Amino acid sequence: MRSETAPPSVPGVLTAGDVVATARSIAAQQEPSGAIPWFSPTHGVPGHVDAWNHVEAAMALSVAGLGAEARRAYEWLLGVQRPDGSWPAKWVLGEVTEPGGESNHAAYVAVGVWHELLTTGDEDFARRMWPAVRRAIDFTLGLQTGRGEIIWIRHEDGAPSDHALLTGCSSIYQSLRCAVALAERLGEHQPDWELAADQLGHVVAAHPEAFADKSRWSMDWYYPVLGGPVRGADAARRFEESWDTFVVPGLGCRCVSDQPWVTAAESCELVLALDAAGDRDRALELFGTIQHLRHEDGSYWTGWQFENERHFPGDRSTYTAAAVILAADALADASPGSRLFKEIAGRPLGPSEASDPLACGCALVAAANRA
């Protein structure tokens, strides 16, 4: 049985009505199929759909009380999953334009289904989605290396890419924790998934050599905290080391370190990471700061190029609106799913010990240090 939730509000920043208006800006761009593109055609250019951002948008719709639209999004996702558990990397106006299957896209359905179960209490929905979640996680773990990181993408010809991404693996860590919780709730225990998550979390936190260098992107800075593998003193140190590199006072968080461009989505994900790490004051301050990107209809401009003083790239994206809503929900501690970035099934989301320290070399290092 599905139950509706009251939209969150953040006093002095956003009312519940503001949040609903933002959610409606997502719903207004939802395609007839149920797919949620990055943006509806803007200046003649259509936005693409990918499974990760689609799920994030569905989560935001549910938080804001637009349950029917959220369920249409999940039904679409069920209908286009491939037999191997993956989804194409991109669609444009219903046509697949990039057929490869990204590991973090597939895994994120577990976060969406767990969030929807928390938010609505609808276990029938979770059971209906479970086979898709199981196939998606099996696809994702099929790309895990012996060391523990998970390769970014399996190409159309079946070959895996040659590298893993820190941001993607941080997100997959949270996805695996949600998948484990969902399996337990439905009586479908998957102990191997938990071991895989433990090893992945350890590699994210302790083995930077396992990942391609994407350090220009702010996501590689805050995602290890947002996804959970890095928390506590290590998280605080990580924030301080690169805060001035990525955060522009009074404007928000940059997308990349060497471009004069702040974005609302990265800023709100940083809000979520700060809040999850216990840095609530800076989370609230940053959330207030980014409101300069709010449009009068409730949507949000994707970004602001502060040297040219122009909105860039000129769209008001659904994933940006979704990040705003999820950040508002976390700051307000409003919906039953609002603690998704802090705990999973009552267990704090945080660092993990390696399940196979021999595989990543840590056992050999420890033995050498004892010798």
C-alpha positions, 0 to 999 in steps of 0.5 A: 500500500502506497502512502504519500509524504509531505514535501519538505521545507527549509526555513528561510530558504524554501517552503514546501510549496517551493519544493512542490514547484521544483518537482513539477518542473521535473514532471513537466519535462517527463516524456510520455513513456515515463522517461525523465530526460536531463531537460526537454528540448531547449533551443531545438536540442533534446536532453538525453536520458540515463538511468542514474539521473532518471532514478534520482529524479524519480526519488525527488518526485516521490519526496515532493508527493508526486507519486504517480509520476515517480511510479511512471518513471520506475515502470519505464525503467522496468520496461527498458532493462536489458536481459543482462541487467543493464540499461543503455548509457543514453537515450535521446527522444526514445532512441538509444544513442549510447548502448554501452552499460554503465555500472553505476547507472545499473546499480543506482536502481537499488538506491531508488527502490530502497528510497521508494520503499522507505518513503511510501512503505509500499513493499509490493512495489519493492517486490515487483522491482526486486528481479530488476534490482537483482539483475542490475547488481549482478551486472554491476558486480560482473565488472568488479576487479579482483582488487575490488573497484568496479569498471565504469562500463561494459561496451556494446561488444561485451568488452569492459572498459579499462578503468574505474571511476572514483565517483561512480564507485562511490555511488555504487558503494551506497547502491550495494548497501541499499541492495543488501538492505532490500534483499534482507527486507524481502528475505532474499539475503545476498551475503556476497553483495555485502562482501563486495561492498566491503571491498569496494568501500575499502578500495575507494577510501584507501587505493586512489591508484585504482581509479582514473584521474578525474581530479579536476571534477568536484564530484571526485572530491566529495563523492567518496564522502557522499557515497559513504566510504569516507566519513569522520576525520577523513571526510573533514580532512578531505573537505578542507584540502580542496574546499577553496579549489572548488567552492566559490564564496557566495556562488556555489560549487564548481563543476571542474576546478579550472573553469569559472562555472558553478552548478546547482547539482554539484552544490546540492550534492556537496550539501548532502555530503556535508550534512551526512558528515555532520557539517550541517552549518556549512551544508545549510549555508551552501544550500542558501547560497545556491538559490541564486540559480532558482527560476521563477517557475521553481526549476533551477538553472544548471549552472552560472558562468561567473566570468561571462555572467551568464547561465551556462549551459542555458538549460534548467535540468531535471537532475539539478531540480532533483538534487535540490529536492533531495538536499532539502529533504535531508536538511529538513529530515522530513521524509522517511527516506531523508536519511538515505545518505546517512544510514541504510536500514539503521546501520550508519553509512560509512567506511568498511574494512576490506573483505579480502585484504590479500586482493588489494595488497593491504595484507602483504603491507601489514605483514611487511610492517610487522616483520 
